[in-house]
Amino acid sequence: MELGNISQPTYGPGPEAPESSTPGLMRMVHGFLRMVQPNDLPALPSLVGAPVLRCLSFFLFQLLLYELGFLVCVAIGLLFTILVPLVGCCFCCCRC
């Protein structure tokens, strides 16, 4: 095994993404993730020279905006999880 020049190494091409057997599903998943979370993660503000409470509240607001798409998906999921069995139970019990 040859080490080569350690002070100035030469690098080959980086790793490639593995080929998928379901490219349509991969495009659909990435499209959903881009739709739900289009923005980058907000950077943590520096706390030098600014009121700490204002910086943290602004950061939490930015973080909630970042996660808003997932929060909406969770709310819809919980709504369906609660409403579908409840409506099914009403249809089964009342049968009007």
Secondary structure, 3 states (H helix, E strand, C coil): CCCCCCCCCCCCCCCCCCCCCCHHHHHHHHHHHHHHCCCCCCCCCCCCCCCHHHHHHHHHHHHHHHCHHHHHHHHHHHHHHHHHHHHHHHHHHHCC
